[in-house]
Amino acid sequence: MTKYHEILRLKSLNFSDRNIALSCSCSRNTVSKVLKRASELDISWPVEDCMTDLVNRLKLIGLVIQHISLILIPVKLSAHLSSSVS
């Protein structure tokens, strides 16, 4: 599971995206996308008390949906192509 709070916290400490990715066990692309989305939504560290991790996850869900669609579209296309060949 992506550690949204930790990504924001480490960025506020001026960690590089590469070091954040290593620390949070995710890709640099994920770090970059989370930070971009957080910036678009004006979410920064420290996160307001009323902003729970769940709320942040819901706001950042657009990022997750993008990841899923990038995985599923090629899989569906591949399945379609293999079924039409046989």
DOTI-105277 format. One record per atom (N, C-alpha, C, O): residue in three letters; atom name; x, y, z; residue number from 1. Coordinates in nm, 2 decimals, always signed. Example, Ala and Ser with C-alpha at 12.3 -4.5 7.8 and 13.67 -1.06 7.14 Angstrom:
! residues 2
+------+------+--------+--------+--------+-----+
| type | atom |   east |  north |     up | seq |
+------+------+--------+--------+--------+-----+
|  ALA |    N |  +1.32 |  -0.57 |  +0.78 |   1 |
|  ALA |   CA |  +1.23 |  -0.45 |  +0.78 |   1 |
|  ALA |    C |  +1.32 |  -0.33 |  +0.78 |   1 |
|  ALA |    O |  +1.42 |  -0.33 |  +0.85 |   1 |
|  SER |    N |  +1.28 |  -0.22 |  +0.71 |   2 |
|  SER |   CA |  +1.37 |  -0.11 |  +0.71 |   2 |
|  SER |    C |  +1.29 |  +0.00 |  +0.79 |   2 |
|  SER |    O |  +1.34 |  +0.11 |  +0.80 |   2 |
+------+------+--------+--------+--------+-----+
This chain:
! residues 86
+------+------+--------+--------+--------+-----+
| type | atom |   east |  north |     up | seq |
+------+------+--------+--------+--------+-----+
|  MET |    N |  +0.08 |  -0.12 |  +0.00 |   1 |
|  MET |   CA |  +0.00 |  +0.00 |  +0.00 |   1 |
|  MET |    C |  +0.09 |  +0.12 |  +0.00 |   1 |
|  MET |    O |  +0.19 |  +0.13 |  +0.07 |   1 |
|  THR |    N |  +0.05 |  +0.22 |  -0.08 |   2 |
|  THR |   CA |  +0.13 |  +0.34 |  -0.09 |   2 |
|  THR |    C |  +0.12 |  +0.42 |  +0.04 |   2 |
|  THR |    O |  +0.01 |  +0.44 |  +0.09 |   2 |
|  LYS |    N |  +0.23 |  +0.47 |  +0.09 |   3 |
|  LYS |   CA |  +0.23 |  +0.55 |  +0.21 |   3 |
|  LYS |    C |  +0.23 |  +0.70 |  +0.18 |   3 |
|  LYS |    O |  +0.33 |  +0.77 |  +0.17 |   3 |
|  TYR |    N |  +0.11 |  +0.75 |  +0.15 |   4 |
|  TYR |   CA |  +0.09 |  +0.89 |  +0.11 |   4 |
|  TYR |    C |  +0.15 |  +0.99 |  +0.21 |   4 |
|  TYR |    O |  +0.22 |  +1.08 |  +0.17 |   4 |
|  HIS |    N |  +0.11 |  +0.97 |  +0.33 |   5 |
|  HIS |   CA |  +0.16 |  +1.06 |  +0.44 |   5 |
|  HIS |    C |  +0.31 |  +1.07 |  +0.44 |   5 |
|  HIS |    O |  +0.38 |  +1.17 |  +0.45 |   5 |
|  GLU |    N |  +0.37 |  +0.95 |  +0.43 |   6 |
|  GLU |   CA |  +0.52 |  +0.94 |  +0.44 |   6 |
|  GLU |    C |  +0.59 |  +1.01 |  +0.32 |   6 |
|  GLU |    O |  +0.69 |  +1.07 |  +0.33 |   6 |
|  ILE |    N |  +0.53 |  +0.99 |  +0.20 |   7 |
|  ILE |   CA |  +0.58 |  +1.06 |  +0.08 |   7 |
|  ILE |    C |  +0.58 |  +1.21 |  +0.10 |   7 |
|  ILE |    O |  +0.68 |  +1.28 |  +0.07 |   7 |
|  LEU |    N |  +0.47 |  +1.26 |  +0.15 |   8 |
|  LEU |   CA |  +0.46 |  +1.41 |  +0.17 |   8 |
|  LEU |    C |  +0.55 |  +1.45 |  +0.28 |   8 |
|  LEU |    O |  +0.62 |  +1.56 |  +0.27 |   8 |
|  ARG |    N |  +0.57 |  +1.37 |  +0.39 |   9 |
|  ARG |   CA |  +0.66 |  +1.41 |  +0.50 |   9 |
|  ARG |    C |  +0.80 |  +1.41 |  +0.45 |   9 |
|  ARG |    O |  +0.87 |  +1.51 |  +0.48 |   9 |
|  LEU |    N |  +0.84 |  +1.31 |  +0.38 |  10 |
|  LEU |   CA |  +0.98 |  +1.31 |  +0.33 |  10 |
|  LEU |    C |  +1.01 |  +1.42 |  +0.23 |  10 |
|  LEU |    O |  +1.12 |  +1.47 |  +0.23 |  10 |
|  LYS |    N |  +0.91 |  +1.45 |  +0.15 |  11 |
|  LYS |   CA |  +0.93 |  +1.56 |  +0.05 |  11 |
|  LYS |    C |  +0.95 |  +1.69 |  +0.12 |  11 |
|  LYS |    O |  +1.03 |  +1.77 |  +0.08 |  11 |
|  SER |    N |  +0.88 |  +1.71 |  +0.23 |  12 |
|  SER |   CA |  +0.89 |  +1.83 |  +0.31 |  12 |
|  SER |    C |  +1.03 |  +1.85 |  +0.37 |  12 |
|  SER |    O |  +1.07 |  +1.96 |  +0.41 |  12 |
|  LEU |    N |  +1.09 |  +1.73 |  +0.39 |  13 |
|  LEU |   CA |  +1.23 |  +1.73 |  +0.45 |  13 |
|  LEU |    C |  +1.33 |  +1.74 |  +0.34 |  13 |
|  LEU |    O |  +1.45 |  +1.72 |  +0.36 |  13 |
|  ASN |    N |  +1.29 |  +1.76 |  +0.21 |  14 |
|  ASN |   CA |  +1.37 |  +1.78 |  +0.09 |  14 |
|  ASN |    C |  +1.45 |  +1.65 |  +0.05 |  14 |
|  ASN |    O |  +1.55 |  +1.66 |  +0.00 |  14 |
|  PHE |    N |  +1.38 |  +1.54 |  +0.08 |  15 |
|  PHE |   CA |  +1.44 |  +1.41 |  +0.03 |  15 |
|  PHE |    C |  +1.41 |  +1.41 |  -0.13 |  15 |
|  PHE |    O |  +1.32 |  +1.47 |  -0.17 |  15 |
|  SER |    N |  +1.50 |  +1.34 |  -0.20 |  16 |
|  SER |   CA |  +1.48 |  +1.33 |  -0.34 |  16 |
|  SER |    C |  +1.37 |  +1.23 |  -0.37 |  16 |
|  SER |    O |  +1.34 |  +1.14 |  -0.28 |  16 |
|  ASP |    N |  +1.31 |  +1.23 |  -0.48 |  17 |
|  ASP |   CA |  +1.21 |  +1.14 |  -0.52 |  17 |
|  ASP |    C |  +1.26 |  +0.99 |  -0.51 |  17 |
|  ASP |    O |  +1.20 |  +0.90 |  -0.47 |  17 |
|  ARG |    N |  +1.39 |  +0.98 |  -0.55 |  18 |
|  ARG |   CA |  +1.45 |  +0.85 |  -0.55 |  18 |
|  ARG |    C |  +1.46 |  +0.79 |  -0.41 |  18 |
|  ARG |    O |  +1.43 |  +0.68 |  -0.38 |  18 |
|  ASN |    N |  +1.51 |  +0.88 |  -0.32 |  19 |
|  ASN |   CA |  +1.52 |  +0.83 |  -0.18 |  19 |
|  ASN |    C |  +1.38 |  +0.81 |  -0.11 |  19 |
|  ASN |    O |  +1.37 |  +0.72 |  -0.03 |  19 |
|  ILE |    N |  +1.29 |  +0.89 |  -0.15 |  20 |
|  ILE |   CA |  +1.15 |  +0.87 |  -0.10 |  20 |
|  ILE |    C |  +1.10 |  +0.73 |  -0.15 |  20 |
|  ILE |    O |  +1.04 |  +0.65 |  -0.07 |  20 |
|  ALA |    N |  +1.12 |  +0.70 |  -0.28 |  21 |
|  ALA |   CA |  +1.08 |  +0.57 |  -0.33 |  21 |
|  ALA |    C |  +1.14 |  +0.46 |  -0.26 |  21 |
|  ALA |    O |  +1.08 |  +0.36 |  -0.23 |  21 |
|  LEU |    N |  +1.27 |  +0.47 |  -0.23 |  22 |
|  LEU |   CA |  +1.34 |  +0.36 |  -0.16 |  22 |
|  LEU |    C |  +1.29 |  +0.35 |  -0.02 |  22 |
|  LEU |    O |  +1.27 |  +0.23 |  +0.03 |  22 |
|  SER |    N |  +1.26 |  +0.46 |  +0.05 |  23 |
|  SER |   CA |  +1.21 |  +0.45 |  +0.18 |  23 |
|  SER |    C |  +1.07 |  +0.40 |  +0.19 |  23 |
|  SER |    O |  +1.04 |  +0.33 |  +0.29 |  23 |
|  CYS |    N |  +0.99 |  +0.43 |  +0.09 |  24 |
|  CYS |   CA |  +0.85 |  +0.39 |  +0.10 |  24 |
|  CYS |    C |  +0.82 |  +0.26 |  +0.02 |  24 |
|  CYS |    O |  +0.71 |  +0.22 |  +0.01 |  24 |
|  SER |    N |  +0.92 |  +0.20 |  -0.04 |  25 |
|  SER |   CA |  +0.91 |  +0.08 |  -0.11 |  25 |
|  SER |    C |  +0.81 |  +0.09 |  -0.23 |  25 |
|  SER |    O |  +0.72 |  +0.01 |  -0.25 |  25 |
|  CYS |    N |  +0.83 |  +0.20 |  -0.31 |  26 |
|  CYS |   CA |  +0.75 |  +0.22 |  -0.43 |  26 |
|  CYS |    C |  +0.84 |  +0.27 |  -0.54 |  26 |
|  CYS |    O |  +0.95 |  +0.30 |  -0.51 |  26 |
|  SER |    N |  +0.78 |  +0.29 |  -0.66 |  27 |
|  SER |   CA |  +0.86 |  +0.34 |  -0.77 |  27 |
|  SER |    C |  +0.87 |  +0.49 |  -0.76 |  27 |
|  SER |    O |  +0.80 |  +0.56 |  -0.70 |  27 |
|  ARG |    N |  +0.98 |  +0.54 |  -0.83 |  28 |
|  ARG |   CA |  +0.99 |  +0.69 |  -0.84 |  28 |
|  ARG |    C |  +0.87 |  +0.75 |  -0.92 |  28 |
|  ARG |    O |  +0.83 |  +0.86 |  -0.89 |  28 |
|  ASN |    N |  +0.82 |  +0.67 |  -1.01 |  29 |
|  ASN |   CA |  +0.70 |  +0.72 |  -1.08 |  29 |
|  ASN |    C |  +0.58 |  +0.74 |  -0.99 |  29 |
|  ASN |    O |  +0.51 |  +0.84 |  -1.00 |  29 |
|  THR |    N |  +0.56 |  +0.64 |  -0.90 |  30 |
|  THR |   CA |  +0.45 |  +0.66 |  -0.80 |  30 |
|  THR |    C |  +0.48 |  +0.78 |  -0.71 |  30 |
|  THR |    O |  +0.38 |  +0.86 |  -0.69 |  30 |
|  VAL |    N |  +0.60 |  +0.80 |  -0.66 |  31 |
|  VAL |   CA |  +0.63 |  +0.92 |  -0.58 |  31 |
|  VAL |    C |  +0.60 |  +1.05 |  -0.66 |  31 |
|  VAL |    O |  +0.53 |  +1.14 |  -0.61 |  31 |
|  SER |    N |  +0.64 |  +1.05 |  -0.78 |  32 |
|  SER |   CA |  +0.62 |  +1.17 |  -0.87 |  32 |
|  SER |    C |  +0.47 |  +1.19 |  -0.89 |  32 |
|  SER |    O |  +0.42 |  +1.31 |  -0.88 |  32 |
|  LYS |    N |  +0.39 |  +1.09 |  -0.92 |  33 |
|  LYS |   CA |  +0.25 |  +1.10 |  -0.94 |  33 |
|  LYS |    C |  +0.18 |  +1.15 |  -0.81 |  33 |
|  LYS |    O |  +0.08 |  +1.23 |  -0.82 |  33 |
|  VAL |    N |  +0.22 |  +1.09 |  -0.70 |  34 |
|  VAL |   CA |  +0.15 |  +1.12 |  -0.57 |  34 |
|  VAL |    C |  +0.18 |  +1.27 |  -0.54 |  34 |
|  VAL |    O |  +0.09 |  +1.34 |  -0.50 |  34 |
|  LEU |    N |  +0.30 |  +1.31 |  -0.56 |  35 |
|  LEU |   CA |  +0.34 |  +1.45 |  -0.53 |  35 |
|  LEU |    C |  +0.27 |  +1.55 |  -0.63 |  35 |
|  LEU |    O |  +0.23 |  +1.66 |  -0.59 |  35 |
|  LYS |    N |  +0.26 |  +1.51 |  -0.75 |  36 |
|  LYS |   CA |  +0.19 |  +1.59 |  -0.85 |  36 |
|  LYS |    C |  +0.04 |  +1.61 |  -0.81 |  36 |
|  LYS |    O |  -0.02 |  +1.72 |  -0.81 |  36 |
|  ARG |    N |  -0.02 |  +1.49 |  -0.78 |  37 |
|  ARG |   CA |  -0.16 |  +1.50 |  -0.74 |  37 |
|  ARG |    C |  -0.19 |  +1.57 |  -0.61 |  37 |
|  ARG |    O |  -0.28 |  +1.65 |  -0.60 |  37 |
|  ALA |    N |  -0.10 |  +1.56 |  -0.52 |  38 |
|  ALA |   CA |  -0.11 |  +1.63 |  -0.39 |  38 |
|  ALA |    C |  -0.10 |  +1.78 |  -0.42 |  38 |
|  ALA |    O |  -0.17 |  +1.86 |  -0.36 |  38 |
|  SER |    N |  -0.01 |  +1.82 |  -0.50 |  39 |
|  SER |   CA |  +0.01 |  +1.96 |  -0.54 |  39 |
|  SER |    C |  -0.12 |  +2.01 |  -0.60 |  39 |
|  SER |    O |  -0.16 |  +2.12 |  -0.57 |  39 |
|  GLU |    N |  -0.18 |  +1.94 |  -0.70 |  40 |
|  GLU |   CA |  -0.30 |  +1.98 |  -0.76 |  40 |
|  GLU |    C |  -0.41 |  +2.00 |  -0.66 |  40 |
|  GLU |    O |  -0.50 |  +2.09 |  -0.68 |  40 |
|  LEU |    N |  -0.41 |  +1.91 |  -0.56 |  41 |
|  LEU |   CA |  -0.52 |  +1.92 |  -0.46 |  41 |
|  LEU |    C |  -0.48 |  +2.01 |  -0.34 |  41 |
|  LEU |    O |  -0.56 |  +2.02 |  -0.24 |  41 |
|  ASP |    N |  -0.37 |  +2.07 |  -0.35 |  42 |
|  ASP |   CA |  -0.32 |  +2.16 |  -0.24 |  42 |
|  ASP |    C |  -0.30 |  +2.09 |  -0.11 |  42 |
|  ASP |    O |  -0.34 |  +2.14 |  +0.00 |  42 |
|  ILE |    N |  -0.25 |  +1.96 |  -0.11 |  43 |
|  ILE |   CA |  -0.22 |  +1.88 |  +0.01 |  43 |
|  ILE |    C |  -0.08 |  +1.89 |  +0.03 |  43 |
|  ILE |    O |  +0.00 |  +1.86 |  -0.06 |  43 |
|  SER |    N |  -0.03 |  +1.93 |  +0.15 |  44 |
|  SER |   CA |  +0.11 |  +1.93 |  +0.18 |  44 |
|  SER |    C |  +0.13 |  +1.89 |  +0.32 |  44 |
|  SER |    O |  +0.03 |  +1.87 |  +0.40 |  44 |
|  TRP |    N |  +0.25 |  +1.87 |  +0.36 |  45 |
|  TRP |   CA |  +0.29 |  +1.83 |  +0.50 |  45 |
|  TRP |    C |  +0.32 |  +1.96 |  +0.58 |  45 |
|  TRP |    O |  +0.38 |  +2.05 |  +0.52 |  45 |
|  PRO |    N |  +0.27 |  +1.97 |  +0.70 |  46 |
|  PRO |   CA |  +0.19 |  +1.87 |  +0.77 |  46 |
|  PRO |    C |  +0.05 |  +1.87 |  +0.73 |  46 |
|  PRO |    O |  -0.01 |  +1.98 |  +0.70 |  46 |
|  VAL |    N |  -0.01 |  +1.75 |  +0.72 |  47 |
|  VAL |   CA |  -0.15 |  +1.74 |  +0.68 |  47 |
|  VAL |    C |  -0.23 |  +1.79 |  +0.80 |  47 |
|  VAL |    O |  -0.21 |  +1.75 |  +0.91 |  47 |
|  GLU |    N |  -0.34 |  +1.86 |  +0.76 |  48 |
|  GLU |   CA |  -0.43 |  +1.91 |  +0.87 |  48 |
|  GLU |    C |  -0.48 |  +1.80 |  +0.95 |  48 |
|  GLU |    O |  -0.50 |  +1.69 |  +0.90 |  48 |
|  ASP |    N |  -0.51 |  +1.82 |  +1.08 |  49 |
|  ASP |   CA |  -0.57 |  +1.72 |  +1.17 |  49 |
|  ASP |    C |  -0.69 |  +1.65 |  +1.11 |  49 |
|  ASP |    O |  -0.71 |  +1.53 |  +1.13 |  49 |
|  CYS |    N |  -0.78 |  +1.73 |  +1.04 |  50 |
|  CYS |   CA |  -0.90 |  +1.68 |  +0.99 |  50 |
|  CYS |    C |  -0.88 |  +1.59 |  +0.87 |  50 |
|  CYS |    O |  -0.97 |  +1.52 |  +0.83 |  50 |
|  MET |    N |  -0.76 |  +1.60 |  +0.81 |  51 |
|  MET |   CA |  -0.73 |  +1.52 |  +0.69 |  51 |
|  MET |    C |  -0.67 |  +1.38 |  +0.73 |  51 |
|  MET |    O |  -0.55 |  +1.38 |  +0.76 |  51 |
|  THR |    N |  -0.75 |  +1.28 |  +0.74 |  52 |
|  THR |   CA |  -0.70 |  +1.15 |  +0.77 |  52 |
|  THR |    C |  -0.63 |  +1.09 |  +0.65 |  52 |
|  THR |    O |  -0.65 |  +1.13 |  +0.54 |  52 |
|  ASP |    N |  -0.56 |  +0.98 |  +0.67 |  53 |
|  ASP |   CA |  -0.50 |  +0.91 |  +0.56 |  53 |
|  ASP |    C |  -0.61 |  +0.86 |  +0.47 |  53 |
|  ASP |    O |  -0.59 |  +0.85 |  +0.34 |  53 |
|  LEU |    N |  -0.72 |  +0.82 |  +0.52 |  54 |
|  LEU |   CA |  -0.83 |  +0.77 |  +0.43 |  54 |
|  LEU |    C |  -0.88 |  +0.88 |  +0.34 |  54 |
|  LEU |    O |  -0.90 |  +0.86 |  +0.22 |  54 |
|  VAL |    N |  -0.89 |  +1.00 |  +0.39 |  55 |
|  VAL |   CA |  -0.94 |  +1.12 |  +0.31 |  55 |
|  VAL |    C |  -0.83 |  +1.14 |  +0.20 |  55 |
|  VAL |    O |  -0.87 |  +1.16 |  +0.08 |  55 |
|  ASN |    N |  -0.71 |  +1.14 |  +0.24 |  56 |
|  ASN |   CA |  -0.60 |  +1.16 |  +0.14 |  56 |
|  ASN |    C |  -0.60 |  +1.05 |  +0.03 |  56 |
|  ASN |    O |  -0.58 |  +1.07 |  -0.09 |  56 |
|  ARG |    N |  -0.63 |  +0.92 |  +0.07 |  57 |
|  ARG |   CA |  -0.64 |  +0.81 |  -0.02 |  57 |
|  ARG |    C |  -0.75 |  +0.83 |  -0.12 |  57 |
|  ARG |    O |  -0.74 |  +0.81 |  -0.24 |  57 |
|  LEU |    N |  -0.86 |  +0.88 |  -0.07 |  58 |
|  LEU |   CA |  -0.98 |  +0.90 |  -0.15 |  58 |
|  LEU |    C |  -0.95 |  +1.02 |  -0.25 |  58 |
|  LEU |    O |  -0.99 |  +1.01 |  -0.37 |  58 |
|  LYS |    N |  -0.88 |  +1.12 |  -0.21 |  59 |
|  LYS |   CA |  -0.85 |  +1.23 |  -0.30 |  59 |
|  LYS |    C |  -0.74 |  +1.19 |  -0.40 |  59 |
|  LYS |    O |  -0.74 |  +1.24 |  -0.51 |  59 |
|  LEU |    N |  -0.66 |  +1.09 |  -0.36 |  60 |
|  LEU |   CA |  -0.55 |  +1.05 |  -0.45 |  60 |
|  LEU |    C |  -0.59 |  +0.93 |  -0.54 |  60 |
|  LEU |    O |  -0.51 |  +0.88 |  -0.61 |  60 |
|  ILE |    N |  -0.72 |  +0.88 |  -0.52 |  61 |
|  ILE |   CA |  -0.77 |  +0.76 |  -0.59 |  61 |
|  ILE |    C |  -0.76 |  +0.77 |  -0.74 |  61 |
|  ILE |    O |  -0.74 |  +0.67 |  -0.81 |  61 |
|  GLY |    N |  -0.77 |  +0.90 |  -0.79 |  62 |
|  GLY |   CA |  -0.75 |  +0.91 |  -0.93 |  62 |
|  GLY |    C |  -0.62 |  +0.86 |  -0.98 |  62 |
|  GLY |    O |  -0.62 |  +0.80 |  -1.09 |  62 |
|  LEU |    N |  -0.52 |  +0.87 |  -0.90 |  63 |
|  LEU |   CA |  -0.39 |  +0.81 |  -0.94 |  63 |
|  LEU |    C |  -0.39 |  +0.66 |  -0.94 |  63 |
|  LEU |    O |  -0.34 |  +0.60 |  -1.04 |  63 |
|  VAL |    N |  -0.46 |  +0.60 |  -0.85 |  64 |
|  VAL |   CA |  -0.47 |  +0.45 |  -0.85 |  64 |
|  VAL |    C |  -0.55 |  +0.41 |  -0.97 |  64 |
|  VAL |    O |  -0.52 |  +0.31 |  -1.03 |  64 |
|  ILE |    N |  -0.66 |  +0.47 |  -1.00 |  65 |
|  ILE |   CA |  -0.74 |  +0.44 |  -1.12 |  65 |
|  ILE |    C |  -0.66 |  +0.44 |  -1.24 |  65 |
|  ILE |    O |  -0.67 |  +0.36 |  -1.33 |  65 |
|  GLN |    N |  -0.57 |  +0.55 |  -1.25 |  66 |
|  GLN |   CA |  -0.48 |  +0.56 |  -1.37 |  66 |
|  GLN |    C |  -0.39 |  +0.44 |  -1.38 |  66 |
|  GLN |    O |  -0.37 |  +0.38 |  -1.49 |  66 |
|  HIS |    N |  -0.33 |  +0.39 |  -1.26 |  67 |
|  HIS |   CA |  -0.25 |  +0.28 |  -1.26 |  67 |
|  HIS |    C |  -0.32 |  +0.15 |  -1.31 |  67 |
|  HIS |    O |  -0.27 |  +0.08 |  -1.39 |  67 |
|  ILE |    N |  -0.44 |  +0.13 |  -1.26 |  68 |
|  ILE |   CA |  -0.52 |  +0.01 |  -1.29 |  68 |
|  ILE |    C |  -0.55 |  +0.01 |  -1.44 |  68 |
|  ILE |    O |  -0.54 |  -0.09 |  -1.50 |  68 |
|  SER |    N |  -0.59 |  +0.13 |  -1.49 |  69 |
|  SER |   CA |  -0.63 |  +0.13 |  -1.63 |  69 |
|  SER |    C |  -0.51 |  +0.11 |  -1.72 |  69 |
|  SER |    O |  -0.52 |  +0.04 |  -1.83 |  69 |
|  LEU |    N |  -0.39 |  +0.15 |  -1.68 |  70 |
|  LEU |   CA |  -0.27 |  +0.12 |  -1.76 |  70 |
|  LEU |    C |  -0.24 |  -0.03 |  -1.76 |  70 |
|  LEU |    O |  -0.18 |  -0.08 |  -1.86 |  70 |
|  ILE |    N |  -0.28 |  -0.10 |  -1.66 |  71 |
|  ILE |   CA |  -0.25 |  -0.24 |  -1.65 |  71 |
|  ILE |    C |  -0.36 |  -0.32 |  -1.72 |  71 |
|  ILE |    O |  -0.33 |  -0.41 |  -1.80 |  71 |
|  LEU |    N |  -0.49 |  -0.28 |  -1.70 |  72 |
|  LEU |   CA |  -0.60 |  -0.36 |  -1.76 |  72 |
|  LEU |    C |  -0.62 |  -0.34 |  -1.91 |  72 |
|  LEU |    O |  -0.65 |  -0.43 |  -1.98 |  72 |
|  ILE |    N |  -0.60 |  -0.22 |  -1.96 |  73 |
|  ILE |   CA |  -0.62 |  -0.20 |  -2.10 |  73 |
|  ILE |    C |  -0.53 |  -0.29 |  -2.19 |  73 |
|  ILE |    O |  -0.58 |  -0.35 |  -2.28 |  73 |
|  PRO |    N |  -0.40 |  -0.30 |  -2.16 |  74 |
|  PRO |   CA |  -0.32 |  -0.39 |  -2.24 |  74 |
|  PRO |    C |  -0.36 |  -0.54 |  -2.22 |  74 |
|  PRO |    O |  -0.36 |  -0.62 |  -2.31 |  74 |
|  VAL |    N |  -0.40 |  -0.58 |  -2.10 |  75 |
|  VAL |   CA |  -0.45 |  -0.71 |  -2.07 |  75 |
|  VAL |    C |  -0.57 |  -0.74 |  -2.15 |  75 |
|  VAL |    O |  -0.58 |  -0.85 |  -2.21 |  75 |
|  LYS |    N |  -0.67 |  -0.65 |  -2.15 |  76 |
|  LYS |   CA |  -0.79 |  -0.67 |  -2.23 |  76 |
|  LYS |    C |  -0.76 |  -0.68 |  -2.38 |  76 |
|  LYS |    O |  -0.82 |  -0.77 |  -2.45 |  76 |
|  LEU |    N |  -0.68 |  -0.59 |  -2.43 |  77 |
|  LEU |   CA |  -0.64 |  -0.59 |  -2.57 |  77 |
|  LEU |    C |  -0.57 |  -0.72 |  -2.60 |  77 |
|  LEU |    O |  -0.60 |  -0.78 |  -2.71 |  77 |
|  SER |    N |  -0.48 |  -0.77 |  -2.52 |  78 |
|  SER |   CA |  -0.41 |  -0.89 |  -2.54 |  78 |
|  SER |    C |  -0.51 |  -1.01 |  -2.55 |  78 |
|  SER |    O |  -0.50 |  -1.10 |  -2.63 |  78 |
|  ALA |    N |  -0.60 |  -1.01 |  -2.45 |  79 |
|  ALA |   CA |  -0.70 |  -1.12 |  -2.45 |  79 |
|  ALA |    C |  -0.79 |  -1.12 |  -2.57 |  79 |
|  ALA |    O |  -0.82 |  -1.22 |  -2.63 |  79 |
|  HIS |    N |  -0.83 |  -1.00 |  -2.62 |  80 |
|  HIS |   CA |  -0.91 |  -0.98 |  -2.73 |  80 |
|  HIS |    C |  -0.83 |  -1.03 |  -2.86 |  80 |
|  HIS |    O |  -0.89 |  -1.10 |  -2.94 |  80 |
|  LEU |    N |  -0.71 |  -1.00 |  -2.87 |  81 |
|  LEU |   CA |  -0.63 |  -1.04 |  -2.99 |  81 |
|  LEU |    C |  -0.61 |  -1.19 |  -2.99 |  81 |
|  LEU |    O |  -0.62 |  -1.25 |  -3.10 |  81 |
|  SER |    N |  -0.58 |  -1.25 |  -2.87 |  82 |
|  SER |   CA |  -0.56 |  -1.39 |  -2.87 |  82 |
|  SER |    C |  -0.69 |  -1.47 |  -2.90 |  82 |
|  SER |    O |  -0.68 |  -1.58 |  -2.96 |  82 |
|  SER |    N |  -0.80 |  -1.42 |  -2.86 |  83 |
|  SER |   CA |  -0.93 |  -1.49 |  -2.89 |  83 |
|  SER |    C |  -0.97 |  -1.47 |  -3.03 |  83 |
|  SER |    O |  -1.03 |  -1.56 |  -3.09 |  83 |
|  SER |    N |  -0.93 |  -1.36 |  -3.10 |  84 |
|  SER |   CA |  -0.97 |  -1.34 |  -3.23 |  84 |
|  SER |    C |  -0.88 |  -1.42 |  -3.33 |  84 |
|  SER |    O |  -0.92 |  -1.45 |  -3.44 |  84 |
|  VAL |    N |  -0.76 |  -1.46 |  -3.28 |  85 |
|  VAL |   CA |  -0.67 |  -1.53 |  -3.37 |  85 |
|  VAL |    C |  -0.71 |  -1.68 |  -3.37 |  85 |
|  VAL |    O |  -0.69 |  -1.74 |  -3.47 |  85 |
|  SER |    N |  -0.76 |  -1.73 |  -3.26 |  86 |
|  SER |   CA |  -0.79 |  -1.88 |  -3.25 |  86 |
|  SER |    C |  -0.92 |  -1.91 |  -3.32 |  86 |
|  SER |    O |  -0.96 |  -2.02 |  -3.32 |  86 |
+------+------+--------+--------+--------+-----+
